[in-house]
Amino acid sequence: MKKIRKIRSFKQLRSFDRDRMEALLNQGHNQSEVALILKVDKGTISRERNRERIDGYYDALVAQHKTQIKRSNSKYQGMKVERHPILRTYIISELKSYQSPDAIAGRMKEEKWKTRVSADAIYRWLRSPYGQRYCTYLCTKRYKKKPQAKADKRQNIPNMKSIHDLQPNSGILTEGDTFLSPRKVSKAGAVLVVWKESKLIKGGRVKSLRSIYTKRVMKKIHSENKSDLMILDRGTENQQHEQFGVETYFCDPASPRQKPLVENSIGLVRRWFYPKGTNLCKVTDNELQEKFEILNNKYRKTLGYRSPNEVARESGIIE
């Protein structure tokens, strides 16, 4: 018959417990009696007494101070990544390939890595002294977390469908977003739509973030190219989403990582042609389409060194 191993419950001593322990020991109680009074295992009292003894006597104040220091040093920012060299090397190589932390974490989950980390853990490592140098490979290139205002609980967009209601393999999926001129310079911006499977980029210039301008561009894009579903954020420019010509789903408030493809694509457009600070009011729609076409003809490693245009034609997205 197999012997069942008894699992002991673990209980950490608090400052109050240590004060009582010191008082009981000074009154002449033995370790077993102290353990019974504090309702812990006698081994806990023995280890605590031997570890924190000073000049033969137990000092509760010093013991509590040492414990707090040990706990504060037991974990550090970026520890999960930094402690695993293979994991660290893999994450760095993927970042250098301009993969987002969310995509890296998702890939590890799909490949069923025995030791893996979440996207949040990768971001914490990137913001630590160990990983800051690799922040240059992020779309935003931020070394610190962007301060986020508290998300508005009110739903300004009618008939929203949550991204969590999106069913897998539901059809051709796209992600949409906008990028803007500096606020002090101009209200002009551009709408960007990216196809998930082919990385195809389509878009158009808008005079401002008024929903009527976004609707015109979105309607034109989806009438000319095949698409079944689109993921958007909760910006007011998407208030007329029901007239975009495609079924739409929305991210959680203040969660751009739920649409990483379009965020990366905007970063790509920024790096190659329109860096932050560019006044898009001076850019014509024809110029914008030319730049998008250049990116759509670039060979992509993730597409087997084929261009988005080639993959999109094979998939029937464009003719």
C-alpha positions as CSV (number, residue, x, y, z in Angstrom):
1,M,0.0,0.0,0.0
2,K,1.4,3.4,-1.0
3,K,2.2,5.6,1.9
4,I,0.4,9.0,1.7
5,R,2.7,11.9,2.4
6,K,1.3,14.3,5.0
7,I,1.3,17.9,3.7
8,R,2.1,20.4,6.4
9,S,0.4,23.8,6.3
10,F,2.9,26.7,6.2
11,K,2.4,29.8,8.3
12,Q,4.7,32.8,8.4
13,L,5.4,34.5,11.7
14,R,4.2,38.1,11.9
15,S,5.7,40.9,14.0
16,F,3.2,40.3,16.7
17,D,4.1,36.6,16.8
18,R,7.8,37.3,17.1
19,D,7.1,39.7,20.0
20,R,5.2,37.0,21.8
21,M,7.8,34.4,21.0
22,E,10.6,36.6,22.6
23,A,8.5,37.2,25.7
24,L,7.7,33.5,26.1
25,L,11.3,32.4,25.6
26,N,12.5,35.1,28.2
27,Q,10.0,33.7,30.7
28,G,11.6,30.2,30.4
29,H,9.1,28.4,28.1
30,N,10.6,25.8,25.9
31,Q,10.2,25.6,22.1
32,S,7.3,23.1,22.2
33,E,5.3,25.2,24.6
34,V,5.9,28.4,22.5
35,A,4.8,26.5,19.3
36,L,1.6,25.3,21.1
37,I,0.7,28.9,22.2
38,L,1.5,30.4,18.8
39,K,-0.3,27.5,17.0
40,V,2.7,26.7,14.7
41,D,4.9,23.7,14.2
42,K,7.8,23.5,16.8
43,G,10.2,23.3,13.8
44,T,9.2,26.8,12.9
45,I,10.1,28.1,16.4
46,S,13.4,26.1,16.3
47,R,14.4,27.5,12.9
48,E,13.4,31.1,13.8
49,R,15.3,31.0,17.0
50,N,18.5,29.5,15.6
51,R,18.5,31.8,12.5
52,E,17.8,35.1,14.3
53,R,19.7,34.6,17.5
54,I,22.0,37.4,18.6
55,D,24.6,36.8,21.4
56,G,22.6,33.8,22.5
57,Y,19.3,35.6,22.8
58,Y,16.3,36.0,20.4
59,D,15.5,39.6,19.5
60,A,12.1,40.0,17.8
61,L,12.8,43.5,16.5
62,V,16.0,42.5,14.7
63,A,14.4,39.3,13.4
64,Q,11.5,41.2,11.9
65,H,13.9,43.7,10.3
66,K,16.0,40.9,8.7
67,T,12.8,39.2,7.4
68,Q,11.6,42.3,5.7
69,I,15.0,42.8,4.0
70,K,15.0,39.2,2.8
71,R,11.5,39.4,1.4
72,S,12.3,42.7,-0.5
73,N,15.4,41.1,-2.0
74,S,13.8,37.8,-2.9
75,K,12.1,39.2,-6.0
76,Y,13.2,41.9,-8.4
77,Q,11.8,43.5,-11.5
78,G,12.3,41.3,-14.6
79,M,13.2,38.3,-12.4
80,K,11.1,35.7,-14.4
81,V,12.9,36.4,-17.6
82,E,16.4,37.1,-16.2
83,R,16.6,33.9,-14.3
84,H,16.1,31.7,-17.4
85,P,18.9,32.3,-20.0
86,I,17.2,30.3,-22.8
87,L,13.9,32.2,-22.3
88,R,15.8,35.5,-22.2
89,T,17.7,34.7,-25.5
90,Y,14.5,33.7,-27.3
91,I,12.7,36.8,-26.2
92,I,15.6,39.1,-27.3
93,S,15.8,37.3,-30.7
94,E,12.0,37.8,-31.2
95,L,12.1,41.4,-30.2
96,K,14.9,42.0,-32.7
97,S,12.5,40.6,-35.3
98,Y,10.1,43.3,-34.3
99,Q,7.7,40.9,-32.6
100,S,5.5,42.4,-29.9
101,P,5.7,41.0,-26.3
102,D,2.1,40.0,-26.6
103,A,2.9,38.0,-29.8
104,I,6.0,36.4,-28.2
105,A,4.0,35.3,-25.1
106,G,1.2,33.9,-27.3
107,R,3.7,32.0,-29.5
108,M,5.3,30.4,-26.5
109,K,1.8,29.4,-25.3
110,E,0.9,27.9,-28.7
111,E,4.2,26.0,-28.8
112,K,3.6,24.7,-25.2
113,W,6.8,25.9,-23.7
114,K,7.5,24.2,-20.4
115,T,8.9,27.5,-19.0
116,R,7.2,30.6,-20.4
117,V,6.1,34.0,-19.3
118,S,3.2,36.3,-20.0
119,A,3.3,39.5,-22.0
120,D,3.1,41.5,-18.7
121,A,6.2,39.8,-17.4
122,I,8.1,40.6,-20.6
123,Y,7.0,44.3,-20.3
124,R,8.2,44.3,-16.7
125,W,11.5,42.9,-17.8
126,L,11.9,45.5,-20.6
127,R,11.2,48.3,-18.1
128,S,13.9,46.9,-15.7
129,P,17.6,47.7,-15.9
130,Y,18.2,44.3,-17.4
131,G,15.9,44.8,-20.5
132,Q,15.8,48.5,-21.1
133,R,18.3,48.4,-24.0
134,Y,15.8,46.2,-25.9
135,C,13.0,48.7,-25.7
136,T,14.2,50.2,-29.0
137,Y,12.7,47.2,-30.7
138,L,9.2,48.0,-29.4
139,C,6.7,49.8,-31.6
140,T,6.5,52.7,-29.2
141,K,10.2,52.5,-28.1
142,R,9.1,53.5,-24.6
143,Y,11.3,52.9,-21.6
144,K,8.6,53.6,-19.1
145,K,4.9,52.7,-19.0
146,K,2.7,55.3,-20.5
147,P,0.5,56.9,-17.9
148,Q,-3.0,55.8,-18.5
149,A,-6.0,57.9,-17.5
150,K,-8.8,55.9,-15.8
151,A,-10.9,54.3,-18.5
152,D,-14.4,55.8,-18.9
153,K,-16.9,53.2,-17.9
154,R,-19.6,54.8,-20.1
155,Q,-20.1,53.3,-23.5
156,N,-20.1,56.1,-26.0
157,I,-20.3,53.7,-28.9
158,P,-23.7,52.1,-29.6
159,N,-24.1,48.3,-30.0
160,M,-20.5,47.3,-29.2
161,K,-19.4,43.7,-29.3
162,S,-16.5,42.7,-27.1
163,I,-13.4,41.1,-28.5
164,H,-14.0,38.3,-26.0
165,D,-17.1,37.3,-27.9
166,L,-15.0,36.8,-31.1
167,Q,-15.1,33.2,-32.2
168,P,-12.0,31.5,-33.6
169,N,-11.8,30.9,-37.3
170,S,-14.7,33.2,-38.0
171,G,-13.4,34.5,-41.3
172,I,-10.9,37.0,-42.6
173,L,-9.9,39.2,-39.7
174,T,-8.6,42.8,-39.8
175,E,-7.6,45.4,-37.2
176,G,-8.2,49.1,-37.5
177,D,-6.8,52.2,-35.9
178,T,-5.8,55.8,-36.5
179,F,-2.6,57.8,-36.2
180,L,-2.5,61.6,-35.9
181,S,-0.6,64.8,-36.4
182,P,0.6,66.6,-33.3
183,R,-2.4,68.2,-31.5
184,K,-0.9,71.7,-31.6
185,V,-0.2,71.5,-35.3
186,S,-3.2,70.0,-37.0
187,K,-6.3,67.7,-36.5
188,A,-5.5,65.7,-39.6
189,G,-4.8,62.0,-39.3
190,A,-4.9,58.7,-41.2
191,V,-7.0,55.6,-40.8
192,L,-5.1,52.3,-41.0
193,V,-6.6,48.8,-41.6
194,V,-4.4,45.6,-41.5
195,W,-5.3,42.1,-42.5
196,K,-4.1,39.6,-39.9
197,E,-3.1,36.7,-42.2
198,S,-1.5,38.7,-45.0
199,K,-0.2,41.8,-43.1
200,L,-1.8,43.8,-46.0
201,I,-2.1,47.5,-45.2
202,K,-4.9,49.8,-46.4
203,G,-5.9,53.2,-45.3
204,G,-6.7,56.8,-46.1
205,R,-6.2,60.3,-44.8
206,V,-8.9,62.0,-42.7
207,K,-9.4,65.7,-41.8
208,S,-10.0,64.9,-38.2
209,L,-11.2,62.2,-35.8
210,R,-14.9,63.0,-36.5
211,S,-16.7,59.7,-37.1
212,I,-18.1,60.8,-40.4
213,Y,-14.6,60.9,-41.9
214,T,-13.6,57.6,-40.5
215,K,-16.8,56.0,-41.8
216,R,-16.1,57.2,-45.4
217,V,-12.5,55.7,-45.4
218,M,-13.6,52.4,-43.7
219,K,-16.5,51.9,-46.0
220,K,-14.3,52.5,-49.1
221,I,-11.6,50.0,-47.8
222,H,-14.0,47.2,-47.1
223,S,-16.0,47.7,-50.3
224,E,-12.8,47.2,-52.3
225,N,-11.2,44.5,-50.3
226,K,-12.5,41.2,-48.8
227,S,-13.0,41.2,-45.0
228,D,-15.3,39.5,-42.5
229,L,-14.4,40.9,-39.1
230,M,-12.6,43.9,-37.7
231,I,-11.2,44.7,-34.3
232,L,-11.2,48.4,-33.2
233,D,-10.5,50.4,-30.0
234,R,-13.2,52.5,-28.3
235,G,-12.3,55.8,-29.8
236,T,-15.1,58.2,-30.6
237,E,-14.1,58.1,-34.3
238,N,-15.6,54.6,-34.4
239,Q,-19.1,55.6,-33.3
240,Q,-20.6,54.8,-36.8
241,H,-19.0,51.4,-36.9
242,E,-22.2,49.8,-38.0
243,Q,-21.8,51.5,-41.4
244,F,-18.2,50.4,-42.0
245,G,-19.4,47.5,-44.2
246,V,-17.9,44.8,-41.9
247,E,-18.8,43.2,-38.6
248,T,-16.8,45.0,-35.8
249,Y,-15.6,44.0,-32.3
250,F,-14.0,46.3,-29.7
251,C,-11.1,46.0,-27.4
252,D,-11.3,46.5,-23.6
253,P,-10.8,50.1,-22.4
254,A,-7.2,51.2,-22.6
255,S,-6.0,47.9,-24.0
256,P,-4.0,48.5,-27.3
257,R,-2.2,45.2,-26.9
258,Q,-5.4,43.4,-27.9
259,K,-4.8,44.7,-31.5
260,P,-1.0,44.4,-31.8
261,L,-0.9,44.0,-35.5
262,V,-2.2,47.4,-36.4
263,E,-0.2,49.0,-33.6
264,N,3.0,47.5,-35.1
265,S,1.9,48.5,-38.6
266,I,1.5,52.1,-37.5
267,G,5.0,51.9,-36.0
268,L,6.2,50.6,-39.3
269,V,4.7,53.5,-41.2
270,R,6.1,55.9,-38.6
271,R,9.6,54.5,-38.9
272,W,9.8,54.5,-42.7
273,F,7.9,57.6,-43.7
274,Y,6.0,59.7,-41.2
275,P,7.8,59.9,-37.8
276,K,6.0,61.4,-34.8
277,G,5.7,65.2,-35.3
278,T,4.8,65.0,-39.0
279,N,2.0,67.3,-40.0
280,L,-0.3,64.9,-42.0
281,C,-2.3,67.9,-43.2
282,K,0.5,68.4,-45.7
283,V,0.4,64.8,-46.9
284,T,-2.0,64.1,-49.8
285,D,-4.1,60.9,-49.9
286,N,-2.2,59.8,-53.1
287,E,1.1,60.1,-51.3
288,L,-0.2,58.1,-48.4
289,Q,-1.4,55.3,-50.8
290,E,2.0,55.2,-52.5
291,K,3.7,54.7,-49.1
292,F,1.2,51.9,-48.2
293,E,1.9,50.2,-51.5
294,I,5.7,50.3,-50.8
295,L,5.1,48.5,-47.5
296,N,2.7,46.0,-49.2
297,N,5.4,45.0,-51.7
298,K,8.1,44.5,-49.0
299,Y,9.1,40.9,-48.4
300,R,8.2,39.7,-44.9
301,K,9.9,37.0,-42.9
302,T,6.7,36.1,-41.2
303,L,5.1,35.5,-44.6
304,G,7.9,33.2,-45.8
305,Y,9.7,36.1,-47.5
306,R,6.6,36.9,-49.6
307,S,5.0,40.3,-49.8
308,P,1.6,41.1,-48.3
309,N,0.2,41.8,-51.8
310,E,1.2,38.3,-52.9
311,V,-0.4,36.6,-49.9
312,A,-3.5,38.8,-50.2
313,R,-4.0,37.8,-53.8
314,E,-3.6,34.1,-53.0
315,S,-6.2,34.5,-50.2
316,G,-8.6,36.4,-52.5
317,I,-8.5,39.5,-50.4
318,I,-7.5,41.6,-53.4
319,E,-7.8,40.8,-57.1
